[in-house]
Amino acid sequence: MSAPELSKEELILKSVKMVLTQVAKDTATEPGLAHPLSGQTIKDIRDCLVLISAREGELAEAAGRPMTQRPRFTDEPRPDADVVVSIESLKKS
């Protein structure tokens, strides 16, 4: 989906979501260390992200666009990626 297809509200939601997730990444601590953000602030960030996701879903549905995007692990293969097949597997035994 390209940027011109998105409404002003969708662009704002996308930007706010990106900033909130970046704050979460930048303030992440090692296990056992005290987190710089309070528990209430972390809960508030989560609540905001839930509201943003819900509104993005409503806007996509109203515009007739499917919500097919989902988070991926960086090492997860992409469904549209090339698949390597060995020649040995193609030979008949």
N, C-alpha and C positions, 0 to 999 in steps of 0.2 A: 504494500500500500504506500503510495507516494504522499508526500506532504500536501500537495494541492488538493487531494481528496479529503483531507481532514478539516473539520470545522475549527473555528477559533477556540471553542471550548475543549475540543479534543487535543489540540496542540498545547493548551494550558495544562490539561490533566497529564499529558505525556511528560511535559517538562517538570511538573511538580513531583510526579512519581520518580523520575530520574534523579532529581535532587534528593528526595527522601531516601532512596536506596543507596545513593552515594554517601550520604551522611552515615547510614548504617555500616557501610563498608569501611569508611574512613575511621570510624570510632570502634571498630571491632577490636577486642583484646584477646590475649592469650588465655587459655583455660586457667582458672584459678586467680586471675587478676581482677581487681574491681573495675567495673565498666564506668567510663566517664559520664555516661548519661544515666539519669535516674530511672528507676523501674517504671514510673508513671510516664516519663517521656518516651521510653521504648514502647509502652502500650499505646500511647497516643499516635506514634508513628505507624504502628501496625494498624490501628483503627483507621487512620487516614488512607493507608494503602488499600484496605478493604473497601472503603467508600469510593476511592478512585477507580478501582477495578470494577465495582458494580456499575458506576456511572458510565465507564467506557463500554461495558456490555450493553447497557441501555441505548447508548448513542449508536453503537454498531448495529444493533437490532433495528432501530428506527431508520437507519440509513440502508438497511438491507444487506449489510456486510457480515459475513461469517466471522466469528471470533475463533480463529484457528491458531493464533499465536499462543505459545506456552513456553515456560522456562525450559532451558536445556542445559545439561552438563557440557562443559567444554570438550570433553572427550567422547561425547555421545555422537554416533554417526548420524549424518543428515540423511533423511529419506531420499532426497534427490541426488545424493552423492553417487559417484561411479562405484560399481562393485567389481572387485578384482576376482576373476575366476581362474584358477590354475589350469593349465593345459592337462595336467595329470588327471584332474577330476572329470575332464571331458572324454578321456580315452575309455573305450569299452574294455572290460576285463575278460 
